[in-house]
Amino acid sequence: MVLFAAASNSLGQSSSAPSGAKLDDAERSRVISAAAGNLRQDYFDKAIAQRTADALLAHGKNGDDYAATDGAAFADLLTRQMRDASHDMHLVMEYSPNKLPEGPPAQTSEDLAHYRNFLSQNNCFFRKTEILARNIGYLRLDFFPDISMCKQTATTAMQALNHADAIIFDLRDNTGGFPAMVSFIASYLFDHPEYMYEPRGAPTEDSWTKSPVPGSKLADKPVFVLTSSATWSGAEQFSYDLKMLKRATIIGENTRGGAHAGVFHRIDDHFGIGIPEEKSINPFGKNDWEGVGVEPNVKVAAADALHTAEKLAEEKLPHPNH
């Protein structure tokens, strides 16, 4: 799942066509024109934006889009055309059969209370914290939650592992989350601030770990991260950065491969375009995990990852008789 931040769009229009209606030439032309305008206005690289906009308009003029009379098929076609022209897999045209809202829904105090209660009922998705045999710490985390609501839960979990001789982070069912929480948890694993690359925008203060964490004894302990083909988004960021920083051994399966998201611009009642508006700088190389996933250091079936991690952790620990 790719999440887009809602954005107001001066180029957006209202569609008179009902959600189930077939597209006509006029609507196709209007969507293409609006998409080209949004690209030129908001895409971070103006040269690529112009090239991609020109390609969309040329396809429309040549009649390459005539066969796409269904909204979803048309959106998929425009997505392919944009990616072919830009070589940017983050550009996407979205179609909704239901009417898109004019802007982000207003969040009420009741909504916020409901969200806090949801996080509390789920212990902020910190599913299990325990000490395994040979004093190996184990944390199963299924989501990196909002740090403004879950900082204490995260702190408690990490403190419970503070005297472990090795740490296993189980992210096999982790669906992503907030970069600030990714950096917060990683802070315990270093004795100095480290940059945590996050591909969805320019660096912020939260892009660096707050290391060293006072009282933390984990900065020099072996770290293992368990992954599966379902590991996604923020969990991939955690895995990728720790791997590239040579701070953790990744064990399991290639992750799902969701690195980027753009700002969502509403075009009309049923179409919108996702556009990356900032270019982040990856200090570890040209490519990240978009579309390919994070490759484990040790490839095993996800079901076998924990057992494998325990064995590798034990090998790194002093022999109990020594």
N, C-alpha and C positions, 0 to 999 in steps of 0.2 A: 504494500500500500504506500503510495506517495502522497504526502500531505503538502498542501499549498497554503501559504498565508493569503488570506483574502485581501484584495486590493481594490480600491475604487478605480474606475476606468472611464476616463472621459471619452474614449473611443467606442465604448459599448453602446448598444442600441436595444430597442425593444423589438421582439419578434412577434409578428401577428399570427404566425403559423402555430396550430395546436401541436402538442408534444408528439402525437403519433402520426403527424402528417408527413408525406414524402417531401423531400426538398425540391425546390424548383430552381431554375437558373438564377433568379434574382437573389434568393437567399444564399445560394452558394457563393455568388459574386460578392455579396455583402460581407459574409464571414471571412472570405479570403482577403478582401480589402482591409477589414478591421485588423486581422491578424498581421498583415504586412505593416500596418501603421503601428501596432503595438511593438513589433520587433524593432522597427527603426527608432522608436521612442525609448524603449526600455532595456533592450538587450545590452549586455555589458561591453561587447565588442562591436563597434559601429560598422566596421567593414564587413564582418560576418553577418550582421543584422541586415545590411543592405543587400548582400548577395542572396540571403535566404528569402527576404521579402520579394526580390526580383524573381526568384525561382517560383515562388507561390503564384505570383501574378502571371508569369509566363505559362505555368501549367493551366491556370484558369483560362487564359486567352486561347490556348491551344485546344481546349476542350478535353483535357486529360481527366477532368473531374466529373464529366457528364454522367458516367455510369453509377456514381455514388449518389443514389437518391435516398438512402437511409442515413439518419444522423450519425449513428455510431460508426458506420462504414466510412462516411465522409471525414469524421474526426480522425480515424485511423489513417486514412489516406493522406490527410494534411500533415499528420505527425511524421509519416514516412518521408514526405517531400521535404519538410523542414530539416529532418535529421540527415537526409541525403545531401542537402545543400550546405549545411553548417558543420556536419560531422559532430554534432553535439547531441548526445543521447538524452539530454535533460529537457530538451524542448518537447512539449506535448500539447496537443489539442484535445480538449475534453468535451464530451457530449453528455448532457443529462436529459432524460426524457421528461423529468419534472422541471418546473420553472426554477431557475437559479435565483437566489436572493439578490437583492440590489447591493448588499454589502454584508459584512460580518454581522451575525446576530448580536444584539446587545446582551452582555452578561449581567445577570441580576445577582443580588446578594443570595437569593435562593439557589441559583445555579451554582454559585461558588460553594455554598454550604453543602449542596448535594455532592459536588466533586470532592470536597474534603472528606465527606463521610464515606464515599466510594473508596478513596485511597486508604482511609483508616481501616475499613472493613477488610481490605486486602493487604494490610500491613505494608502499604506502599510497594507491593509486589516483591518484597524481600521474603521469599517463600520458605527458606530454610537456612539456618546458621548453626553449624555444629562443629565439633572437633572429632575427627576420625582417628583411627589407629595411627600410632607413631606421631601423634600430636600434629596431624595435618588439618588445617582449617578448611572448611567447606562452606561456600556461600552460593545458594541458588537464587538468582535474581532474574525475574521474568520481564522486567521493564525498568528503565532508568527514569524514575519519576521526577516531577517538578521539585526542585530543591527548596523552593520557598515553602513547600508544604511537607516535605519529607526529609529534611536535613537531619532531624533528631533520630528518625528511624535508621537512616544510613549510618549515622555516627554510632548508634548503639550496636548495629550489626558489625561494624568494623572493629569496635572496641572488644566485642566478644571474641574476635579472632586475633587479638593483639599479641598473645603469647604463643601463637602457633609457630611451628618451625617451617612450614610451607603453606601456601594458600592455593586453593582451587576455586575459581569462579566458574559456576555452571551457567552458561548463557545459551544452552541448547534450545530453550523455549522463549528466549528474550526477543521481543518484537520492536525494540528500539527505545526511544525516549528523548530526554533533554540533554544536550551537550554539557550543560553546567553540572549535572549530576555525574556524567561520565568523568569529567575532570576532577570533581570532588572525591570520588572513590579512588581514582588513580593517584590522587595526592598522597595517599597513605603508602604508596609503593616506591616513593623516591625520597632522597634526602636533599633535593634541591628542585626548584621549579622546572618543569618540562612543558614544552609546547605540545598540546594535543590537537593535531590536525583535524579540522571539521570542515567538510567540503561544501557546506551549504551557505557560505558567506565569508566576509572578511573577518580577520581575527578580532576578538574582543578580550576584555580582561579575563573572562571565564575560559579562554583558550589555553591558559597556563594553569598547571596544577598549583595548589597552595602548599607546596612542599617546602620544608618538612612539616608534617603535622605534629604539634607538640605531644609528646608521650608515645608516639607511634613506634613500634618495634618491628615494623614490617618492611622497612625500606631495603633491607638486605636479604630478605627471605625469598626462596624460590617461588615463582608464580606460574600457575597453569590456568589456561582458559579453555573451557569446553565449548565446542560449537557444533551446529548441525546445519542442514540445508534450510532450516526455518529461522536461523539466527539472522537478524535484520537491522538495518539502519544504525541507531545509536549503539547497539551491541556490536555491530561490525566496526564502528569507529573505535570502541574500546579495544577490540581484538586487534585491529589493524595497527593502531598507534603503539600498543604494548609490544606487538611483534616487531615493528620497524625500529622501536627504541631498544630492542633486544632485552626487554624487561620480562617477557613472559613466553612460555612455550604454548602454542595453540594446538589443541588436540581435538580431533573429530573430523567433521566433514566441511567441505567448502561452504561458506555462508551464502546467503540468498542473493546478495549483490545489489543492494539499494543504497546508493551513496548521495544522490543529489535530489534536490527539490527546488522549484522556482516559486516566484510570486504569481498567484493566480489572478488573471485579468478577465473579468466578465465581458464577453463580446455582446451577447444578447440573452434572451430568456433561456436558451438551451446550450449555447456554446461558450467556452472560455479557453484561454491559452495560458500555459505555465511557462514562464520565462525566467531563466537565471539572470539576475540583475547585478550580481557581484561576482567577481572572479576570486576565488580563494587560491592561496599559494601552498602547494604541497611540498614541504621540505624534504620529503623522502623519495621523490621521484615524480615523473610525469603522470603516471597513472595511479588511480586508487582502486577501490573495489566495485565501482559502478559496473553492473552487468556481468561481472566475473566472480564476485565474492572474494572473501579473504581466504587464502589457501592456508590450511593448517601446517604447522611444522611436522606434526605426526598425524598422518591420515589413517583414521579408523572409522568404523561405523559409529554413528552417534550413540547407539546403545552401549558400545564398548568404551566410550571415551572416559568415563569416570574411573573404571577399573584400570585403564591404561595410565591415567594421570596419577593414580595412587601408587602404582608400581614405579613410575618414573620419579615421583616425589621421594619415595623411600630410598631409591638409589642415590639421590642427592643428599640424603640425611646421614649423619654419622651413624655407624653401626651401634646398636643399643649396648653392646658389650664393651665399647671403647670409651 
